[in-house]
């Protein structure tokens, strides 16, 4: 099963995350199928590749709870249903 989840990168205590599509059985920092965006919780910055995310969601990818909230805040689900 393909999941949309966060992949950690950055220095200690200065973490930021990439939003990636990965196989659910692979490890957190393993090789992703596709990188879909960036999320920095320290600054609140979010950059998303919306067309690629909507494509993955239509193919049946399931987002984790944190990624779900990020996508809700960016109103990505309204574009999937349209």
PDB file with one MODEL, atoms N, CA, C and O in Angstrom:
MODEL        1
ATOM      1  N   UNK A   1       0.837  -1.178   0.000  1.00  0.00           N
ATOM      2  CA  UNK A   1       0.000   0.000   0.000  1.00  0.00           C
ATOM      3  C   UNK A   1       0.884   1.244   0.000  1.00  0.00           C
ATOM      4  O   UNK A   1       1.882   1.303   0.717  1.00  0.00           O
ATOM      5  N   UNK A   2       0.522   2.209  -0.786  1.00  0.00           N
ATOM      6  CA  UNK A   2       1.274   3.468  -0.855  1.00  0.00           C
ATOM      7  C   UNK A   2       0.700   4.440   0.168  1.00  0.00           C
ATOM      8  O   UNK A   2      -0.513   4.623   0.269  1.00  0.00           O
ATOM      9  N   UNK A   3       1.610   5.061   0.929  1.00  0.00           N
ATOM     10  CA  UNK A   3       1.209   6.050   1.923  1.00  0.00           C
ATOM     11  C   UNK A   3       1.900   7.371   1.634  1.00  0.00           C
ATOM     12  O   UNK A   3       3.025   7.404   1.136  1.00  0.00           O
ATOM     13  N   UNK A   4       1.212   8.454   1.952  1.00  0.00           N
ATOM     14  CA  UNK A   4       1.806   9.787   1.914  1.00  0.00           C
ATOM     15  C   UNK A   4       2.235  10.084   3.341  1.00  0.00           C
ATOM     16  O   UNK A   4       1.398  10.154   4.241  1.00  0.00           O
ATOM     17  N   UNK A   5       3.526  10.257   3.553  1.00  0.00           N
ATOM     18  CA  UNK A   5       4.009  10.484   4.911  1.00  0.00           C
ATOM     19  C   UNK A   5       5.198  11.419   4.922  1.00  0.00           C
ATOM     20  O   UNK A   5       5.669  11.860   3.874  1.00  0.00           O
ATOM     21  N   UNK A   6       5.684  11.720   6.137  1.00  0.00           N
ATOM     22  CA  UNK A   6       6.786  12.655   6.303  1.00  0.00           C
ATOM     23  C   UNK A   6       8.114  11.915   6.369  1.00  0.00           C
ATOM     24  O   UNK A   6       8.216  10.856   6.987  1.00  0.00           O
ATOM     25  N   UNK A   7       9.128  12.483   5.726  1.00  0.00           N
ATOM     26  CA  UNK A   7      10.489  11.964   5.776  1.00  0.00           C
ATOM     27  C   UNK A   7      11.342  13.046   6.416  1.00  0.00           C
ATOM     28  O   UNK A   7      11.417  14.161   5.900  1.00  0.00           O
ATOM     29  N   UNK A   8      11.983  12.732   7.526  1.00  0.00           N
ATOM     30  CA  UNK A   8      12.725  13.719   8.296  1.00  0.00           C
ATOM     31  C   UNK A   8      14.073  14.014   7.653  1.00  0.00           C
ATOM     32  O   UNK A   8      14.748  13.110   7.161  1.00  0.00           O
ATOM     33  N   UNK A   9      14.460  15.293   7.663  1.00  0.00           N
ATOM     34  CA  UNK A   9      15.809  15.686   7.296  1.00  0.00           C
ATOM     35  C   UNK A   9      16.156  16.961   8.028  1.00  0.00           C
ATOM     36  O   UNK A   9      15.274  17.616   8.585  1.00  0.00           O
ATOM     37  N   UNK A  10      17.426  17.325   8.038  1.00  0.00           N
ATOM     38  CA  UNK A  10      17.882  18.500   8.770  1.00  0.00           C
ATOM     39  C   UNK A  10      18.741  18.112   9.953  1.00  0.00           C
ATOM     40  O   UNK A  10      18.943  16.930  10.233  1.00  0.00           O
ATOM     41  N   UNK A  11      19.243  19.118  10.641  1.00  0.00           N
ATOM     42  CA  UNK A  11      20.116  18.882  11.785  1.00  0.00           C
ATOM     43  C   UNK A  11      19.315  18.481  13.017  1.00  0.00           C
ATOM     44  O   UNK A  11      18.087  18.553  13.035  1.00  0.00           O
ATOM     45  N   UNK A  12      20.044  18.058  14.047  1.00  0.00           N
ATOM     46  CA  UNK A  12      19.416  17.749  15.328  1.00  0.00           C
ATOM     47  C   UNK A  12      18.683  18.987  15.843  1.00  0.00           C
ATOM     48  O   UNK A  12      19.205  20.100  15.781  1.00  0.00           O
ATOM     49  N   UNK A  13      17.510  18.786  16.335  1.00  0.00           N
ATOM     50  CA  UNK A  13      16.661  19.844  16.904  1.00  0.00           C
ATOM     51  C   UNK A  13      16.304  20.939  15.906  1.00  0.00           C
ATOM     52  O   UNK A  13      15.745  21.963  16.297  1.00  0.00           O
ATOM     53  N   UNK A  14      16.610  20.748  14.644  1.00  0.00           N
ATOM     54  CA  UNK A  14      16.223  21.680  13.592  1.00  0.00           C
ATOM     55  C   UNK A  14      15.605  20.898  12.442  1.00  0.00           C
ATOM     56  O   UNK A  14      15.927  21.120  11.275  1.00  0.00           O
ATOM     57  N   UNK A  15      14.738  20.007  12.784  1.00  0.00           N
ATOM     58  CA  UNK A  15      14.172  19.101  11.788  1.00  0.00           C
ATOM     59  C   UNK A  15      13.193  19.814  10.875  1.00  0.00           C
ATOM     60  O   UNK A  15      12.461  20.712  11.293  1.00  0.00           O
ATOM     61  N   UNK A  16      13.198  19.401   9.638  1.00  0.00           N
ATOM     62  CA  UNK A  16      12.146  19.737   8.707  1.00  0.00           C
ATOM     63  C   UNK A  16      11.835  18.448   7.966  1.00  0.00           C
ATOM     64  O   UNK A  16      12.570  17.468   8.090  1.00  0.00           O
ATOM     65  N   UNK A  17      10.770  18.440   7.210  1.00  0.00           N
ATOM     66  CA  UNK A  17      10.275  17.193   6.645  1.00  0.00           C
ATOM     67  C   UNK A  17       9.955  17.350   5.171  1.00  0.00           C
ATOM     68  O   UNK A  17       9.587  18.428   4.706  1.00  0.00           O
ATOM     69  N   UNK A  18      10.105  16.251   4.446  1.00  0.00           N
ATOM     70  CA  UNK A  18       9.633  16.166   3.076  1.00  0.00           C
ATOM     71  C   UNK A  18       8.380  15.317   3.072  1.00  0.00           C
ATOM     72  O   UNK A  18       8.320  14.294   3.755  1.00  0.00           O
ATOM     73  N   UNK A  19       7.395  15.723   2.323  1.00  0.00           N
ATOM     74  CA  UNK A  19       6.187  14.917   2.158  1.00  0.00           C
ATOM     75  C   UNK A  19       6.444  14.006   0.966  1.00  0.00           C
ATOM     76  O   UNK A  19       6.697  14.476  -0.144  1.00  0.00           O
ATOM     77  N   UNK A  20       6.378  12.696   1.204  1.00  0.00           N
ATOM     78  CA  UNK A  20       6.751  11.729   0.181  1.00  0.00           C
ATOM     79  C   UNK A  20       5.695  10.643   0.046  1.00  0.00           C
ATOM     80  O   UNK A  20       4.918  10.389   0.966  1.00  0.00           O
ATOM     81  N   UNK A  21       5.685  10.010  -1.115  1.00  0.00           N
ATOM     82  CA  UNK A  21       4.877   8.815  -1.344  1.00  0.00           C
ATOM     83  C   UNK A  21       5.814   7.626  -1.178  1.00  0.00           C
ATOM     84  O   UNK A  21       6.831   7.525  -1.864  1.00  0.00           O
ATOM     85  N   UNK A  22       5.460   6.717  -0.250  1.00  0.00           N
ATOM     86  CA  UNK A  22       6.304   5.559   0.036  1.00  0.00           C
ATOM     87  C   UNK A  22       5.448   4.328   0.209  1.00  0.00           C
ATOM     88  O   UNK A  22       4.256   4.411   0.503  1.00  0.00           O
ATOM     89  N   UNK A  23       6.080   3.179   0.021  1.00  0.00           N
ATOM     90  CA  UNK A  23       5.428   1.921   0.350  1.00  0.00           C
ATOM     91  C   UNK A  23       5.294   1.868   1.869  1.00  0.00           C
ATOM     92  O   UNK A  23       6.224   2.254   2.578  1.00  0.00           O
ATOM     93  N   UNK A  24       4.167   1.403   2.379  1.00  0.00           N
ATOM     94  CA  UNK A  24       3.915   1.438   3.815  1.00  0.00           C
ATOM     95  C   UNK A  24       4.867   0.542   4.599  1.00  0.00           C
ATOM     96  O   UNK A  24       5.046   0.758   5.798  1.00  0.00           O
ATOM     97  N   UNK A  25       5.483  -0.455   3.967  1.00  0.00           N
ATOM     98  CA  UNK A  25       6.379  -1.361   4.671  1.00  0.00           C
ATOM     99  C   UNK A  25       7.805  -0.822   4.770  1.00  0.00           C
ATOM    100  O   UNK A  25       8.610  -1.378   5.519  1.00  0.00           O
ATOM    101  N   UNK A  26       8.141   0.239   4.041  1.00  0.00           N
ATOM    102  CA  UNK A  26       9.514   0.744   4.068  1.00  0.00           C
ATOM    103  C   UNK A  26       9.743   1.631   5.285  1.00  0.00           C
ATOM    104  O   UNK A  26       8.794   2.141   5.882  1.00  0.00           O
ATOM    105  N   UNK A  27      11.015   1.811   5.646  1.00  0.00           N
ATOM    106  CA  UNK A  27      11.350   2.586   6.841  1.00  0.00           C
ATOM    107  C   UNK A  27      11.137   4.081   6.613  1.00  0.00           C
ATOM    108  O   UNK A  27      10.999   4.528   5.475  1.00  0.00           O
ATOM    109  N   UNK A  28      11.112   4.844   7.693  1.00  0.00           N
ATOM    110  CA  UNK A  28      10.753   6.259   7.633  1.00  0.00           C
ATOM    111  C   UNK A  28      11.650   7.062   6.709  1.00  0.00           C
ATOM    112  O   UNK A  28      11.155   7.865   5.918  1.00  0.00           O
ATOM    113  N   UNK A  29      12.957   6.862   6.790  1.00  0.00           N
ATOM    114  CA  UNK A  29      13.890   7.642   5.982  1.00  0.00           C
ATOM    115  C   UNK A  29      14.406   6.850   4.783  1.00  0.00           C
ATOM    116  O   UNK A  29      15.484   7.140   4.265  1.00  0.00           O
ATOM    117  N   UNK A  30      13.647   5.861   4.345  1.00  0.00           N
ATOM    118  CA  UNK A  30      14.047   5.066   3.197  1.00  0.00           C
ATOM    119  C   UNK A  30      13.828   5.805   1.891  1.00  0.00           C
ATOM    120  O   UNK A  30      13.484   6.987   1.876  1.00  0.00           O
ATOM    121  N   UNK A  31      14.029   5.096   0.807  1.00  0.00           N
ATOM    122  CA  UNK A  31      13.903   5.710  -0.517  1.00  0.00           C
ATOM    123  C   UNK A  31      12.435   5.867  -0.891  1.00  0.00           C
ATOM    124  O   UNK A  31      11.693   4.886  -0.894  1.00  0.00           O
ATOM    125  N   UNK A  32      12.005   7.092  -1.207  1.00  0.00           N
ATOM    126  CA  UNK A  32      10.594   7.322  -1.550  1.00  0.00           C
ATOM    127  C   UNK A  32      10.301   6.983  -3.016  1.00  0.00           C
ATOM    128  O   UNK A  32      11.203   6.933  -3.851  1.00  0.00           O
ATOM    129  N   UNK A  33       9.039   6.756  -3.299  1.00  0.00           N
ATOM    130  CA  UNK A  33       8.600   6.602  -4.684  1.00  0.00           C
ATOM    131  C   UNK A  33       8.618   7.951  -5.387  1.00  0.00           C
ATOM    132  O   UNK A  33       8.981   8.059  -6.558  1.00  0.00           O
ATOM    133  N   UNK A  34       8.209   8.996  -4.629  1.00  0.00           N
ATOM    134  CA  UNK A  34       8.133  10.346  -5.196  1.00  0.00           C
ATOM    135  C   UNK A  34       8.110  11.371  -4.062  1.00  0.00           C
ATOM    136  O   UNK A  34       7.478  11.145  -3.030  1.00  0.00           O
ATOM    137  N   UNK A  35       8.800  12.495  -4.255  1.00  0.00           N
ATOM    138  CA  UNK A  35       8.760  13.587  -3.297  1.00  0.00           C
ATOM    139  C   UNK A  35       7.682  14.570  -3.730  1.00  0.00           C
ATOM    140  O   UNK A  35       7.644  14.998  -4.883  1.00  0.00           O
ATOM    141  N   UNK A  36       6.798  14.926  -2.783  1.00  0.00           N
ATOM    142  CA  UNK A  36       5.618  15.715  -3.123  1.00  0.00           C
ATOM    143  C   UNK A  36       5.582  17.095  -2.493  1.00  0.00           C
ATOM    144  O   UNK A  36       4.737  17.913  -2.859  1.00  0.00           O
ATOM    145  N   UNK A  37       6.474  17.373  -1.558  1.00  0.00           N
ATOM    146  CA  UNK A  37       6.451  18.689  -0.939  1.00  0.00           C
ATOM    147  C   UNK A  37       7.397  18.779   0.236  1.00  0.00           C
ATOM    148  O   UNK A  37       8.115  17.831   0.554  1.00  0.00           O
ATOM    149  N   UNK A  38       7.386  19.942   0.879  1.00  0.00           N
ATOM    150  CA  UNK A  38       8.240  20.217   2.026  1.00  0.00           C
ATOM    151  C   UNK A  38       7.382  20.827   3.133  1.00  0.00           C
ATOM    152  O   UNK A  38       6.488  21.630   2.867  1.00  0.00           O
ATOM    153  N   UNK A  39       7.666  20.434   4.383  1.00  0.00           N
ATOM    154  CA  UNK A  39       6.975  20.992   5.542  1.00  0.00           C
ATOM    155  C   UNK A  39       8.011  21.315   6.599  1.00  0.00           C
ATOM    156  O   UNK A  39       8.783  20.445   7.000  1.00  0.00           O
ATOM    157  N   UNK A  40       8.034  22.558   7.052  1.00  0.00           N
ATOM    158  CA  UNK A  40       8.935  22.977   8.116  1.00  0.00           C
ATOM    159  C   UNK A  40       8.096  23.425   9.305  1.00  0.00           C
ATOM    160  O   UNK A  40       7.507  24.505   9.262  1.00  0.00           O
ATOM    161  N   UNK A  41       8.027  22.621  10.368  1.00  0.00           N
ATOM    162  CA  UNK A  41       7.188  22.987  11.517  1.00  0.00           C
ATOM    163  C   UNK A  41       7.724  24.172  12.314  1.00  0.00           C
ATOM    164  O   UNK A  41       6.962  24.823  13.028  1.00  0.00           O
ATOM    165  N   UNK A  42       9.013  24.463  12.209  1.00  0.00           N
ATOM    166  CA  UNK A  42       9.597  25.567  12.971  1.00  0.00           C
ATOM    167  C   UNK A  42       9.160  26.911  12.414  1.00  0.00           C
ATOM    168  O   UNK A  42       8.916  27.845  13.177  1.00  0.00           O
ATOM    169  N   UNK A  43       9.058  27.022  11.090  1.00  0.00           N
ATOM    170  CA  UNK A  43       8.662  28.288  10.480  1.00  0.00           C
ATOM    171  C   UNK A  43       7.221  28.260   9.983  1.00  0.00           C
ATOM    172  O   UNK A  43       6.647  29.305   9.673  1.00  0.00           O
ATOM    173  N   UNK A  44       6.639  27.066   9.906  1.00  0.00           N
ATOM    174  CA  UNK A  44       5.282  26.941   9.387  1.00  0.00           C
ATOM    175  C   UNK A  44       5.229  26.909   7.869  1.00  0.00           C
ATOM    176  O   UNK A  44       4.145  26.937   7.288  1.00  0.00           O
ATOM    177  N   UNK A  45       6.382  26.850   7.222  1.00  0.00           N
ATOM    178  CA  UNK A  45       6.447  26.856   5.762  1.00  0.00           C
ATOM    179  C   UNK A  45       5.988  25.511   5.202  1.00  0.00           C
ATOM    180  O   UNK A  45       6.370  24.451   5.697  1.00  0.00           O
ATOM    181  N   UNK A  46       5.165  25.579   4.164  1.00  0.00           N
ATOM    182  CA  UNK A  46       4.694  24.386   3.475  1.00  0.00           C
ATOM    183  C   UNK A  46       4.726  24.649   1.975  1.00  0.00           C
ATOM    184  O   UNK A  46       4.135  25.614   1.490  1.00  0.00           O
ATOM    185  N   UNK A  47       5.422  23.783   1.246  1.00  0.00           N
ATOM    186  CA  UNK A  47       5.435  23.856  -0.216  1.00  0.00           C
ATOM    187  C   UNK A  47       4.968  22.511  -0.741  1.00  0.00           C
ATOM    188  O   UNK A  47       5.560  21.480  -0.424  1.00  0.00           O
ATOM    189  N   UNK A  48       3.904  22.512  -1.547  1.00  0.00           N
ATOM    190  CA  UNK A  48       3.303  21.273  -2.024  1.00  0.00           C
ATOM    191  C   UNK A  48       3.261  21.237  -3.546  1.00  0.00           C
ATOM    192  O   UNK A  48       3.042  22.257  -4.201  1.00  0.00           O
ATOM    193  N   UNK A  49       3.473  20.046  -4.094  1.00  0.00           N
ATOM    194  CA  UNK A  49       3.278  19.799  -5.521  1.00  0.00           C
ATOM    195  C   UNK A  49       1.850  19.257  -5.662  1.00  0.00           C
ATOM    196  O   UNK A  49       1.635  18.046  -5.714  1.00  0.00           O
ATOM    197  N   UNK A  50       0.890  20.169  -5.722  1.00  0.00           N
ATOM    198  CA  UNK A  50      -0.531  19.800  -5.655  1.00  0.00           C
ATOM    199  C   UNK A  50      -0.964  18.847  -6.772  1.00  0.00           C
ATOM    200  O   UNK A  50      -1.680  17.890  -6.476  1.00  0.00           O
ATOM    201  N   UNK A  51      -0.574  19.048  -8.041  1.00  0.00           N
ATOM    202  CA  UNK A  51      -0.997  18.090  -9.071  1.00  0.00           C
ATOM    203  C   UNK A  51      -0.506  16.663  -8.801  1.00  0.00           C
ATOM    204  O   UNK A  51      -1.239  15.701  -9.031  1.00  0.00           O
ATOM    205  N   UNK A  52       0.724  16.526  -8.317  1.00  0.00           N
ATOM    206  CA  UNK A  52       1.250  15.198  -8.017  1.00  0.00           C
ATOM    207  C   UNK A  52       0.539  14.577  -6.811  1.00  0.00           C
ATOM    208  O   UNK A  52       0.298  13.370  -6.789  1.00  0.00           O
ATOM    209  N   UNK A  53       0.207  15.388  -5.817  1.00  0.00           N
ATOM    210  CA  UNK A  53      -0.489  14.874  -4.636  1.00  0.00           C
ATOM    211  C   UNK A  53      -1.892  14.421  -5.010  1.00  0.00           C
ATOM    212  O   UNK A  53      -2.325  13.350  -4.583  1.00  0.00           O
ATOM    213  N   UNK A  54      -2.610  15.213  -5.797  1.00  0.00           N
ATOM    214  CA  UNK A  54      -3.958  14.809  -6.195  1.00  0.00           C
ATOM    215  C   UNK A  54      -3.921  13.534  -7.032  1.00  0.00           C
ATOM    216  O   UNK A  54      -4.808  12.689  -6.915  1.00  0.00           O
ATOM    217  N   UNK A  55      -2.897  13.391  -7.878  1.00  0.00           N
ATOM    218  CA  UNK A  55      -2.755  12.172  -8.671  1.00  0.00           C
ATOM    219  C   UNK A  55      -2.571  10.956  -7.774  1.00  0.00           C
ATOM    220  O   UNK A  55      -3.199   9.920  -7.990  1.00  0.00           O
ATOM    221  N   UNK A  56      -1.710  11.082  -6.765  1.00  0.00           N
ATOM    222  CA  UNK A  56      -1.461   9.971  -5.830  1.00  0.00           C
ATOM    223  C   UNK A  56      -2.710   9.637  -5.018  1.00  0.00           C
ATOM    224  O   UNK A  56      -3.006   8.462  -4.799  1.00  0.00           O
ATOM    225  N   UNK A  57      -3.443  10.650  -4.570  1.00  0.00           N
ATOM    226  CA  UNK A  57      -4.660  10.408  -3.800  1.00  0.00           C
ATOM    227  C   UNK A  57      -5.717   9.718  -4.656  1.00  0.00           C
ATOM    228  O   UNK A  57      -6.428   8.845  -4.159  1.00  0.00           O
ATOM    229  N   UNK A  58      -5.836  10.085  -5.917  1.00  0.00           N
ATOM    230  CA  UNK A  58      -6.802   9.443  -6.806  1.00  0.00           C
ATOM    231  C   UNK A  58      -6.409   8.005  -7.110  1.00  0.00           C
ATOM    232  O   UNK A  58      -7.267   7.174  -7.406  1.00  0.00           O
ATOM    233  N   UNK A  59      -5.112   7.708  -7.038  1.00  0.00           N
ATOM    234  CA  UNK A  59      -4.649   6.343  -7.252  1.00  0.00           C
ATOM    235  C   UNK A  59      -4.844   5.463  -6.022  1.00  0.00           C
ATOM    236  O   UNK A  59      -4.648   4.250  -6.092  1.00  0.00           O
ATOM    237  N   UNK A  60      -5.230   6.062  -4.894  1.00  0.00           N
ATOM    238  CA  UNK A  60      -5.535   5.289  -3.697  1.00  0.00           C
ATOM    239  C   UNK A  60      -4.530   5.393  -2.576  1.00  0.00           C
ATOM    240  O   UNK A  60      -4.605   4.619  -1.622  1.00  0.00           O
ATOM    241  N   UNK A  61      -3.588   6.321  -2.652  1.00  0.00           N
ATOM    242  CA  UNK A  61      -2.613   6.495  -1.577  1.00  0.00           C
ATOM    243  C   UNK A  61      -3.309   7.044  -0.333  1.00  0.00           C
ATOM    244  O   UNK A  61      -4.190   7.899  -0.432  1.00  0.00           O
ATOM    245  N   UNK A  62      -2.907   6.546   0.834  1.00  0.00           N
ATOM    246  CA  UNK A  62      -3.491   6.975   2.098  1.00  0.00           C
ATOM    247  C   UNK A  62      -2.513   7.877   2.837  1.00  0.00           C
ATOM    248  O   UNK A  62      -1.375   7.470   3.074  1.00  0.00           O
ATOM    249  N   UNK A  63      -2.917   9.092   3.210  1.00  0.00           N
ATOM    250  CA  UNK A  63      -2.021   9.965   3.977  1.00  0.00           C
ATOM    251  C   UNK A  63      -2.016   9.587   5.460  1.00  0.00           C
ATOM    252  O   UNK A  63      -3.010   9.089   5.989  1.00  0.00           O
ATOM    253  N   UNK A  64      -0.889   9.831   6.115  1.00  0.00           N
ATOM    254  CA  UNK A  64      -0.841   9.661   7.559  1.00  0.00           C
ATOM    255  C   UNK A  64      -1.645  10.800   8.189  1.00  0.00           C
ATOM    256  O   UNK A  64      -2.065  11.730   7.500  1.00  0.00           O
ATOM    257  N   UNK A  65      -1.852  10.719   9.489  1.00  0.00           N
ATOM    258  CA  UNK A  65      -2.684  11.722  10.159  1.00  0.00           C
ATOM    259  C   UNK A  65      -2.077  13.122  10.044  1.00  0.00           C
ATOM    260  O   UNK A  65      -2.801  14.088   9.799  1.00  0.00           O
ATOM    261  N   UNK A  66      -0.765  13.244  10.216  1.00  0.00           N
ATOM    262  CA  UNK A  66      -0.111  14.550  10.132  1.00  0.00           C
ATOM    263  C   UNK A  66      -0.186  15.111   8.717  1.00  0.00           C
ATOM    264  O   UNK A  66      -0.484  16.291   8.534  1.00  0.00           O
ATOM    265  N   UNK A  67       0.079  14.283   7.727  1.00  0.00           N
ATOM    266  CA  UNK A  67       0.011  14.734   6.335  1.00  0.00           C
ATOM    267  C   UNK A  67      -1.428  15.097   5.972  1.00  0.00           C
ATOM    268  O   UNK A  67      -1.660  16.040   5.215  1.00  0.00           O
ATOM    269  N   UNK A  68      -2.383  14.357   6.506  1.00  0.00           N
ATOM    270  CA  UNK A  68      -3.800  14.660   6.270  1.00  0.00           C
ATOM    271  C   UNK A  68      -4.120  16.081   6.743  1.00  0.00           C
ATOM    272  O   UNK A  68      -4.799  16.826   6.037  1.00  0.00           O
ATOM    273  N   UNK A  69      -3.639  16.460   7.924  1.00  0.00           N
ATOM    274  CA  UNK A  69      -3.899  17.803   8.447  1.00  0.00           C
ATOM    275  C   UNK A  69      -3.192  18.878   7.619  1.00  0.00           C
ATOM    276  O   UNK A  69      -3.738  19.963   7.419  1.00  0.00           O
ATOM    277  N   UNK A  70      -1.999  18.588   7.143  1.00  0.00           N
ATOM    278  CA  UNK A  70      -1.278  19.545   6.292  1.00  0.00           C
ATOM    279  C   UNK A  70      -2.040  19.757   4.984  1.00  0.00           C
ATOM    280  O   UNK A  70      -2.181  20.888   4.519  1.00  0.00           O
ATOM    281  N   UNK A  71      -2.528  18.673   4.397  1.00  0.00           N
ATOM    282  CA  UNK A  71      -3.274  18.777   3.137  1.00  0.00           C
ATOM    283  C   UNK A  71      -4.621  19.468   3.344  1.00  0.00           C
ATOM    284  O   UNK A  71      -5.079  20.209   2.474  1.00  0.00           O
ATOM    285  N   UNK A  72      -5.252  19.231   4.487  1.00  0.00           N
ATOM    286  CA  UNK A  72      -6.515  19.913   4.792  1.00  0.00           C
ATOM    287  C   UNK A  72      -6.293  21.415   4.905  1.00  0.00           C
ATOM    288  O   UNK A  72      -7.075  22.202   4.373  1.00  0.00           O
ATOM    289  N   UNK A  73      -5.230  21.811   5.596  1.00  0.00           N
ATOM    290  CA  UNK A  73      -4.925  23.221   5.771  1.00  0.00           C
ATOM    291  C   UNK A  73      -4.643  23.898   4.428  1.00  0.00           C
ATOM    292  O   UNK A  73      -4.966  25.072   4.248  1.00  0.00           O
ATOM    293  N   UNK A  74      -4.045  23.169   3.488  1.00  0.00           N
ATOM    294  CA  UNK A  74      -3.727  23.718   2.172  1.00  0.00           C
ATOM    295  C   UNK A  74      -4.883  23.556   1.186  1.00  0.00           C
ATOM    296  O   UNK A  74      -4.752  23.941   0.024  1.00  0.00           O
ATOM    297  N   UNK A  75      -5.997  23.002   1.621  1.00  0.00           N
ATOM    298  CA  UNK A  75      -7.225  22.818   0.832  1.00  0.00           C
ATOM    299  C   UNK A  75      -6.988  21.976  -0.419  1.00  0.00           C
ATOM    300  O   UNK A  75      -7.520  22.274  -1.488  1.00  0.00           O
ATOM    301  N   UNK A  76      -6.188  20.924  -0.276  1.00  0.00           N
ATOM    302  CA  UNK A  76      -5.888  20.030  -1.393  1.00  0.00           C
ATOM    303  C   UNK A  76      -7.067  19.105  -1.667  1.00  0.00           C
ATOM    304  O   UNK A  76      -7.313  18.755  -2.822  1.00  0.00           O
ATOM    305  N   UNK A  77      -7.794  18.704  -0.640  1.00  0.00           N
ATOM    306  CA  UNK A  77      -8.908  17.768  -0.809  1.00  0.00           C
ATOM    307  C   UNK A  77     -10.039  18.356  -1.649  1.00  0.00           C
ATOM    308  O   UNK A  77     -10.763  17.616  -2.315  1.00  0.00           O
ATOM    309  N   UNK A  78     -10.195  19.667  -1.623  1.00  0.00           N
ATOM    310  CA  UNK A  78     -11.229  20.295  -2.451  1.00  0.00           C
ATOM    311  C   UNK A  78     -10.877  20.141  -3.930  1.00  0.00           C
ATOM    312  O   UNK A  78     -11.776  20.032  -4.764  1.00  0.00           O
ATOM    313  N   UNK A  79      -9.598  20.128  -4.269  1.00  0.00           N
ATOM    314  CA  UNK A  79      -9.181  19.970  -5.659  1.00  0.00           C
ATOM    315  C   UNK A  79      -9.289  18.519  -6.116  1.00  0.00           C
ATOM    316  O   UNK A  79      -9.486  18.260  -7.304  1.00  0.00           O
ATOM    317  N   UNK A  80      -9.163  17.570  -5.189  1.00  0.00           N
ATOM    318  CA  UNK A  80      -9.292  16.156  -5.536  1.00  0.00           C
ATOM    319  C   UNK A  80     -10.732  15.833  -5.888  1.00  0.00           C
ATOM    320  O   UNK A  80     -10.992  15.101  -6.843  1.00  0.00           O
ATOM    321  N   UNK A  81     -11.669  16.376  -5.120  1.00  0.00           N
ATOM    322  CA  UNK A  81     -13.090  16.092  -5.321  1.00  0.00           C
ATOM    323  C   UNK A  81     -13.684  16.839  -6.518  1.00  0.00           C
ATOM    324  O   UNK A  81     -14.727  16.445  -7.039  1.00  0.00           O
ATOM    325  N   UNK A  82     -13.031  17.903  -6.950  1.00  0.00           N
ATOM    326  CA  UNK A  82     -13.561  18.714  -8.048  1.00  0.00           C
ATOM    327  C   UNK A  82     -13.381  18.058  -9.395  1.00  0.00           C
ATOM    328  O   UNK A  82     -13.777  18.623 -10.414  1.00  0.00           O
TER     329      UNK A  82
ENDMDL
END
